[in-house]
Amino acid sequence: MMRQEPIKFEAFSAGEWIQQYQYKSFAPTLINREWLWQDPVINTLLEKASRALAELDAFTLIVPDVDLFIQMHITKEANTSSRIEGTQTQMDEAVMEAAQLAPEKRDDWTEVRNYVQAINDAIAELETLPLSNRLLKHTHAILMQGVRGENKTPGEFRTSQNWIGGSGLNDAAFVPPHQDLVLDLMSDLEQFWHNENINVPQLIRIALSHYQFETIHPFLDGNGRIGRLLITLYLVDKGLLRKPSLYLSDFFERNRSSYYDALTRVRESNDLIHWVKFFLSAVIETASKGKETFQSILRLRQEMDTLVLGMGRRAENAQQLLSQLYKRPSTTVHDVSELLGISSTAATNLIKQLQSDGVLREITGYQRNRVYLFERYITLFGT
């Protein structure tokens, strides 16, 4: 393959509008090449983002049984990323079982749980295979099973034109590339992830990759969620994170208009510098907040361990239950009975003690089928 000349951010041309029948679609510039920039602010942000990411990653080494807590990070990401797309599930609902929710809330809940499964499966797959379009397709198929969009070719790149905003192609806010270009564009993107012949820092590569993925919009539905998940998968694949502990959806949701504006500015004004700065700022803030969350988890866990030590003969069962609650902080008497192999009466008494100690809170108000939340823990992960 002939080596292409590097592109300077300052001289970047995002692509061209191509006339189709009755509408124009956007064909983005290929990105698998070397990139340069003159703006010194990018260097400073890149250094800060790399350091913040390394510090966050270090926490996954020092937090005992870190995988217990990673599941809650994943649940939060699934909930927040889905909320950007219009679901209404709250964090306390996301950790419950479908049967414990009002029927009208179950469709949104299913989208969130699909996302949790999609992340877990993708991370597991990365242990044996590199990041690839095939992995993204498989993840998309899981995301779309049995929910809105399940009839929009789950697990396959689109073979028809889609659009963003508006009611159709004629009044759309943005029309991604024609379907005939999708395979070549996604192939170029995949090559960019693994091209060792170019000198591009990994955080710059994934900043460019997220923009390019969202511009290509390769699936008929679910592009936002897969594109945001791509960021975490890339960081894990490249060894910048040992565990999937960084998710940018919370930052993107809180700064939603700025996020969409930054992507749009690249396409309309070739302003790649603004997007890269926005992305690196998102990494810095999110990694720093992630560190604070891990510190809060360590403090809470120490407090819980001290509490359990004073519970006498119930201590062992309480410790086992807490380990389960760190993964999924909602439970019932039946769940506790099954988990610990104890009678319903013993499970009820254990829950009552944890209620009186302020660990669990009952949220239904029912006499039967009560649901208890480890609320202080859920609060550490925000709404």
RODO-2510 file (C-alpha; in nm, 4 decimals, decimal comma):
residues 383
     n   res          X          Y          Z
     1     m     0,0000     0,0000     0,0000
     2     m     0,1438     0,3359    -0,0988
     3     r     0,2057     0,5609     0,1997
     4     q    -0,0212     0,8634     0,1961
     5     e     0,0952     1,2087     0,2973
     6     p     0,0085     1,3103     0,6554
     7     i    -0,2925     1,5370     0,7052
     8     k    -0,2691     1,8468     0,9224
     9     f    -0,5737     1,9132     1,1381
    10     e    -0,5556     2,2745     1,0267
    11     a    -0,5765     2,1759     0,6589
    12     f    -0,8341     1,8999     0,6977
    13     s    -1,1231     1,8714     0,4539
    14     a    -1,4027     1,6642     0,6090
    15     g    -1,5469     1,5315     0,2826
    16     e    -1,7919     1,6209     0,0100
    17     w    -2,1636     1,6271    -0,0528
    18     i    -2,2642     1,3897    -0,3293
    19     q    -2,5854     1,4332    -0,5256
    20     q    -2,8085     1,1280    -0,5041
    21     y    -3,1600     1,1002    -0,6434
    22     q    -3,3497     1,3951    -0,4849
    23     y    -3,1037     1,4426    -0,1947
    24     k    -2,7342     1,4864    -0,1126
    25     s    -2,5349     1,2535     0,1125
    26     f    -2,2032     1,3228     0,2820
    27     a    -1,8953     1,1205     0,1833
    28     p    -1,6305     1,1656     0,4555
    29     t    -1,2560     1,1734     0,3925
    30     l    -1,0762     0,8465     0,4673
    31     i    -0,8805     0,8647     0,7929
    32     n    -0,6276     0,5793     0,7789
    33     r    -0,3146     0,7929     0,7544
    34     e    -0,0753     0,9941     0,9686
    35     w    -0,2059     1,3093     1,1379
    36     l    -0,0258     1,6266     1,2454
    37     w    -0,1331     1,9464     1,4192
    38     q     0,0173     2,2805     1,5126
    39     d    -0,2160     2,3830     1,7951
    40     p    -0,0142     2,3427     2,1205
    41     v    -0,3336     2,3187     2,3311
    42     i    -0,3910     1,9711     2,1848
    43     n    -0,0503     1,8588     2,3147
    44     t    -0,1326     1,9817     2,6644
    45     l    -0,4780     1,8200     2,6646
    46     l    -0,3325     1,4970     2,5267
    47     e    -0,0778     1,4842     2,8098
    48     k    -0,3448     1,5532     3,0739
    49     a    -0,5835     1,2965     2,9245
    50     s    -0,3119     1,0285     2,9086
    51     r    -0,2170     1,0926     3,2717
    52     a    -0,5808     1,0917     3,3919
    53     l    -0,6435     0,7660     3,2075
    54     a    -0,3325     0,6026     3,3558
    55     e    -0,4349     0,7106     3,7073
    56     l    -0,7850     0,5702     3,6573
    57     d    -0,6393     0,2453     3,5260
    58     a    -0,4134     0,2192     3,8318
    59     f    -0,7235     0,2097     4,0527
    60     t    -0,8383    -0,1087     3,8815
    61     l    -0,5176    -0,2691     4,0123
    62     i    -0,5473    -0,1496     4,3733
    63     v    -0,9223    -0,1987     4,4304
    64     p    -0,9756    -0,5532     4,5667
    65     d    -1,2212    -0,7636     4,3615
    66     v    -1,2497    -0,4779     4,1130
    67     d    -1,4707    -0,6820     3,8791
    68     l    -1,7537    -0,6563     4,1338
    69     f    -1,7596    -0,2806     4,0803
    70     i    -1,6916    -0,2805     3,7052
    71     q    -2,0402    -0,4253     3,6540
    72     m    -2,1915    -0,1116     3,8045
    73     h    -1,9759     0,1071     3,5799
    74     i    -2,1133    -0,0930     3,2870
    75     t    -2,4717    -0,0597     3,4112
    76     k    -2,4306     0,3163     3,4457
    77     e    -2,2891     0,3423     3,0935
    78     a    -2,5709     0,1301     2,9520
    79     n    -2,8284     0,3472     3,1258
    80     t    -2,6734     0,6825     3,0320
    81     s    -2,5925     0,5925     2,6712
    82     s    -2,9452     0,4590     2,6225
    83     r    -3,0900     0,7741     2,7779
    84     i    -2,9183     0,9865     2,5123
    85     e    -3,1256     0,7842     2,2640
    86     g    -3,4503     0,8541     2,4501
    87     t    -3,4982     0,5804     2,7101
    88     q    -3,6331     0,6909     3,0504
    89     t    -3,4877     0,4231     3,2790
    90     q    -3,3369     0,5550     3,6034
    91     m    -3,0279     0,4049     3,7660
    92     d    -3,2203     0,2392     4,0507
    93     e    -3,4532     0,0803     3,7936
    94     a    -3,1619    -0,0365     3,5792
    95     v    -3,0324    -0,2600     3,8609
    96     m    -3,3712    -0,4250     3,9226
    97     e    -3,5291    -0,7277     3,7537
    98     a    -3,7888    -0,6757     3,4787
    99     a    -4,0648    -0,8338     3,6899
   100     q    -4,0058    -0,5732     3,9613
   101     l    -4,0847    -0,2833     3,7259
   102     a    -4,4144    -0,1410     3,6075
   103     p    -4,5036    -0,2969     3,2669
   104     e    -4,4744     0,0371     3,0843
   105     k    -4,1088     0,0666     3,1941
   106     r    -3,9940    -0,2745     3,0753
   107     d    -3,9203    -0,1902     2,7103
   108     d    -3,6743     0,0826     2,8058
   109     w    -3,5279    -0,1452     3,0744
   110     t    -3,4716    -0,4184     2,8135
   111     e    -3,2701    -0,1768     2,5980
   112     v    -3,0472    -0,0984     2,8952
   113     r    -2,9993    -0,4659     2,9870
   114     n    -2,9196    -0,5516     2,6235
   115     y    -2,6497    -0,2855     2,6351
   116     v    -2,5025    -0,4390     2,9535
   117     q    -2,4901    -0,7792     2,7835
   118     a    -2,3426    -0,6269     2,4663
   119     i    -2,0603    -0,4619     2,6626
   120     n    -1,9828    -0,7737     2,8657
   121     d    -1,9761    -0,9964     2,5574
   122     a    -1,7588    -0,7514     2,3622
   123     i    -1,5068    -0,7149     2,6473
   124     a    -1,4881    -1,0943     2,6814
   125     e    -1,4296    -1,1281     2,3072
   126     l    -1,1432    -0,8777     2,3202
   127     e    -0,9493    -1,1229     2,5381
   128     t    -0,8920    -1,3442     2,2346
   129     l    -0,9616    -1,1247     1,9295
   130     p    -0,8615    -0,7702     1,8307
   131     l    -1,1165    -0,4940     1,7852
   132     s    -1,2846    -0,5364     1,4471
   133     n    -1,5931    -0,4570     1,2434
   134     r    -1,7015    -0,8153     1,3006
   135     l    -1,6970    -0,7533     1,6764
   136     l    -1,8978    -0,4314     1,6340
   137     k    -2,1581    -0,6179     1,4263
   138     h    -2,1885    -0,8930     1,6875
   139     t    -2,2237    -0,6313     1,9631
   140     h    -2,4905    -0,4500     1,7596
   141     a    -2,6899    -0,7728     1,7176
   142     i    -2,7034    -0,8167     2,0971
   143     l    -2,7943    -0,4517     2,1510
   144     m    -3,0926    -0,4733     1,9155
   145     q    -3,2429    -0,8068     2,0206
   146     g    -3,6119    -0,7764     2,1053
   147     v    -3,6246    -0,3951     2,1217
   148     r    -3,6971    -0,0923     1,9037
   149     g    -3,4851    -0,1336     1,5934
   150     e    -3,4905    -0,5151     1,5987
   151     n    -3,6367    -0,5038     1,2461
   152     k    -3,3504    -0,2823     1,1247
   153     t    -3,0997    -0,5555     1,0298
   154     p    -2,9320    -0,6147     1,3678
   155     g    -2,5672    -0,7142     1,3345
   156     e    -2,5352    -0,5954     0,9742
   157     f    -2,4114    -0,2776     0,8133
   158     r    -2,6889    -0,0947     0,6360
   159     t    -2,7750    -0,1516     0,2703
   160     s    -3,0067     0,1489     0,2470
   161     q    -2,9779     0,5208     0,3111
   162     n    -3,0393     0,6552     0,6604
   163     w    -3,0512     1,0084     0,7988
   164     i    -3,0174     1,2010     1,1261
   165     g    -3,2871     1,4435     1,2442
   166     g    -3,5925     1,5486     1,0463
   167     s    -3,8701     1,3299     0,9136
   168     g    -3,6929     1,2126     0,5985
   169     l    -3,4067     1,2658     0,3571
   170     n    -3,5364     1,6016     0,2329
   171     d    -3,5415     1,7771     0,5704
   172     a    -3,2751     1,5774     0,7559
   173     a    -3,0202     1,7551     0,9765
   174     f    -2,7514     1,5278     0,8308
   175     v    -2,7456     1,2548     0,5648
   176     p    -2,4603     1,0050     0,6157
   177     p    -2,2758     0,8457     0,3222
   178     h    -2,4643     0,6432     0,0629
   179     q    -2,4899     0,2761     0,1517
   180     d    -2,2534     0,1793    -0,1316
   181     l    -1,9675     0,3563     0,0509
   182     v    -2,0229     0,2037     0,3952
   183     l    -1,8078    -0,1098     0,3543
   184     d    -1,5061     0,0795     0,2182
   185     l    -1,5335     0,3494     0,4831
   186     m    -1,5624     0,0972     0,7684
   187     s    -1,2730    -0,1033     0,6252
   188     d    -1,0584     0,2113     0,6224
   189     l    -1,1614     0,2802     0,9835
   190     e    -1,0710    -0,0729     1,0941
   191     q    -0,7300    -0,0461     0,9252
   192     f    -0,6692     0,2845     1,1049
   193     w    -0,7168     0,1151     1,4450
   194     h    -0,4371    -0,1311     1,3757
   195     n    -0,2021     0,0580     1,1400
   196     e     0,1436     0,0364     1,2978
   197     n     0,3102     0,2236     1,0120
   198     i     0,1760     0,5600     1,1229
   199     n     0,2635     0,7654     1,4298
   200     v    -0,0669     0,8731     1,5814
   201     p    -0,1267     0,8685     1,9606
   202     q    -0,4005     0,6258     2,0630
   203     l    -0,6244     0,8941     2,2162
   204     i    -0,6078     1,0935     1,8937
   205     r    -0,6909     0,7787     1,6954
   206     i    -1,0026     0,7062     1,8988
   207     a    -1,1118     1,0720     1,8914
   208     l    -1,0945     1,0612     1,5119
   209     s    -1,2501     0,7137     1,5038
   210     h    -1,5549     0,8153     1,7072
   211     y    -1,6162     1,1140     1,4804
   212     q    -1,5721     0,8965     1,1706
   213     f    -1,7982     0,6192     1,2985
   214     e    -2,0805     0,8603     1,3816
   215     t    -2,0394     1,0271     1,0422
   216     i    -2,0521     0,6953     0,8548
   217     h    -2,3509     0,5832     1,0667
   218     p    -2,3012     0,2266     0,9408
   219     f    -2,6070     0,0696     1,1054
   220     l    -2,9721     0,1559     1,0505
   221     d    -3,0174     0,2051     1,4251
   222     g    -2,8032     0,2046     1,7395
   223     n    -2,5117     0,4026     1,5942
   224     g    -2,4875     0,6396     1,8896
   225     r    -2,4606     0,3617     2,1450
   226     i    -2,2176     0,1485     1,9426
   227     g    -2,0063     0,4546     1,8603
   228     r    -1,9769     0,5482     2,2280
   229     l    -1,9031     0,1893     2,3265
   230     l    -1,6338     0,1798     2,0557
   231     i    -1,4342     0,4306     2,2651
   232     t    -1,4115     0,1959     2,5631
   233     l    -1,3492    -0,1134     2,3506
   234     y    -1,0645     0,0659     2,1738
   235     l    -0,8986     0,1732     2,5014
   236     v    -0,9188    -0,1826     2,6372
   237     d    -0,7992    -0,3335     2,3082
   238     k    -0,4936    -0,1072     2,2998
   239     g    -0,4048    -0,1686     2,6648
   240     l    -0,4733     0,1862     2,7842
   241     l    -0,7280     0,0343     3,0233
   242     r    -0,7032    -0,3088     3,1826
   243     k    -1,0723    -0,2997     3,2714
   244     p    -1,3641    -0,1215     3,1001
   245     s    -1,3739     0,1578     3,3574
   246     l    -1,4043     0,4696     3,1389
   247     y    -1,7278     0,5645     2,9624
   248     l    -1,7862     0,9041     2,8047
   249     s    -2,1655     0,8843     2,7709
   250     d    -2,2229     1,0651     3,1010
   251     f    -2,0099     1,3595     2,9812
   252     f    -2,1748     1,3550     2,6386
   253     e    -2,5224     1,3518     2,7929
   254     r    -2,4507     1,6408     3,0291
   255     n    -2,3007     1,8361     2,7381
   256     r    -2,5333     1,6975     2,4727
   257     s    -2,5723     2,0074     2,2563
   258     s    -2,1958     2,0763     2,2701
   259     y    -2,1282     1,7129     2,1745
   260     y    -2,3525     1,7232     1,8677
   261     d    -2,2276     2,0709     1,7799
   262     a    -1,8636     1,9550     1,7927
   263     l    -1,9352     1,6649     1,5539
   264     t    -2,1367     1,8910     1,3225
   265     r    -1,8613     2,1539     1,3115
   266     v    -1,6214     1,8996     1,1642
   267     r    -1,8605     1,8107     0,8814
   268     e    -1,9707     2,1678     0,8078
   269     s    -1,6547     2,3690     0,8807
   270     n    -1,3703     2,1116     0,8746
   271     d    -1,3081     2,2066     1,2394
   272     l    -1,1361     1,8917     1,3599
   273     i    -0,9374     2,0815     1,6230
   274     h    -1,2519     2,1791     1,8149
   275     w    -1,3739     1,8168     1,8165
   276     v    -1,0383     1,6740     1,9330
   277     k    -1,0173     1,9296     2,2158
   278     f    -1,3749     1,8493     2,3202
   279     f    -1,3010     1,4752     2,3166
   280     l    -0,9771     1,5032     2,5167
   281     s    -1,1512     1,7297     2,7698
   282     a    -1,4207     1,4603     2,8041
   283     v    -1,1530     1,1977     2,8780
   284     i    -0,9827     1,4208     3,1375
   285     e    -1,3036     1,5014     3,3268
   286     t    -1,4502     1,1504     3,3053
   287     a    -1,1294     0,9736     3,4127
   288     s    -1,0964     1,2124     3,7081
   289     k    -1,4573     1,1466     3,8133
   290     g    -1,3949     0,7736     3,7705
   291     k    -1,1031     0,7952     4,0144
   292     e    -1,3240     0,9742     4,2673
   293     t    -1,5880     0,7016     4,2300
   294     f    -1,3299     0,4298     4,3006
   295     q    -1,2081     0,6234     4,6071
   296     s    -1,5684     0,6490     4,7311
   297     i    -1,6181     0,2765     4,6694
   298     l    -1,3086     0,1948     4,8761
   299     r    -1,4335     0,4130     5,1654
   300     l    -1,7838     0,2585     5,1532
   301     r    -1,6443    -0,0912     5,1343
   302     q    -1,4207    -0,0311     5,4359
   303     e    -1,7230     0,0952     5,6276
   304     m    -1,9294    -0,2089     5,5238
   305     d    -1,6497    -0,4506     5,6193
   306     t    -1,6315    -0,2931     5,9662
   307     l    -2,0101    -0,3143     6,0014
   308     v    -2,0189    -0,6810     5,8990
   309     l    -1,7459    -0,7727     6,1483
   310     g    -1,9854    -0,6731     6,4259
   311     m    -2,2690    -0,8939     6,3015
   312     g    -2,1627    -1,2110     6,4832
   313     r    -2,2968    -1,5315     6,3335
   314     r    -2,4597    -1,3441     6,0459
   315     a    -2,1277    -1,1915     5,9374
   316     e    -2,0361    -1,4546     5,6777
   317     n    -2,3772    -1,4446     5,5089
   318     a    -2,3816    -1,0639     5,5189
   319     q    -2,0390    -1,0489     5,3536
   320     q    -2,1510    -1,2875     5,0792
   321     l    -2,4673    -1,0849     5,0196
   322     l    -2,2696    -0,7599     5,0019
   323     s    -2,0395    -0,9071     4,7364
   324     q    -2,3493    -0,9756     4,5274
   325     l    -2,4917    -0,6288     4,5945
   326     y    -2,1715    -0,4622     4,4683
   327     k    -2,2403    -0,6251     4,1311
   328     r    -2,6135    -0,5626     4,1321
   329     p    -2,7429    -0,3525     4,4213
   330     s    -3,1048    -0,4709     4,4356
   331     t    -3,2356    -0,7831     4,6040
   332     t    -3,5397    -0,9625     4,7489
   333     v    -3,5919    -1,2127     5,0291
   334     h    -3,6164    -1,4873     4,7673
   335     d    -3,2858    -1,3761     4,6065
   336     v    -3,1066    -1,3773     4,9438
   337     s    -3,2523    -1,7155     5,0374
   338     e    -3,1322    -1,8667     4,7074
   339     l    -2,7921    -1,6980     4,7089
   340     l    -2,7041    -1,8062     5,0626
   341     g    -2,8974    -2,1355     5,0774
   342     i    -3,0904    -2,0254     5,3857
   343     s    -3,4596    -2,0211     5,4810
   344     s    -3,6881    -1,7310     5,3948
   345     t    -3,7105    -1,6477     5,7647
   346     a    -3,3312    -1,6302     5,8005
   347     a    -3,3091    -1,4209     5,4789
   348     t    -3,5787    -1,1848     5,6118
   349     n    -3,3936    -1,1425     5,9407
   350     l    -3,0642    -1,0699     5,7631
   351     i    -3,2318    -0,8092     5,5427
   352     k    -3,4004    -0,6522     5,8479
   353     q    -3,0636    -0,6154     6,0173
   354     l    -2,9111    -0,4559     5,7073
   355     q    -3,2142    -0,2244     5,6912
   356     s    -3,1704    -0,1151     6,0501
   357     d    -2,7989    -0,0565     5,9829
   358     g    -2,8901     0,1716     5,6917
   359     v    -2,7451    -0,0568     5,4234
   360     l    -3,0680    -0,1601     5,2494
   361     r    -3,3879     0,0356     5,1829
   362     e    -3,7221    -0,1153     5,0801
   363     i    -3,8659     0,0711     4,7818
   364     t    -4,2022    -0,0877     4,6912
   365     g    -4,4063    -0,0336     5,0090
   366     y    -4,5664    -0,3744     4,9436
   367     q    -4,6292    -0,6415     5,2066
   368     r    -4,5139    -0,9098     4,9622
   369     n    -4,2554    -0,9199     4,6828
   370     r    -4,0557    -0,6418     4,8405
   371     v    -3,7443    -0,5040     4,6693
   372     y    -3,4465    -0,3718     4,8636
   373     l    -3,1797    -0,1369     4,7273
   374     f    -2,8209    -0,0766     4,8396
   375     e    -2,8927     0,2904     4,7911
   376     r    -2,5707     0,4469     4,9196
   377     y    -2,3757     0,2416     4,6683
   378     i    -2,6045     0,3305     4,3769
   379     t    -2,5686     0,6989     4,4687
   380     l    -2,1913     0,6789     4,4064
   381     f    -2,2660     0,6265     4,0370
   382     g    -2,4986     0,9256     4,0035
   383     t    -2,8412     0,9221     3,8406
***
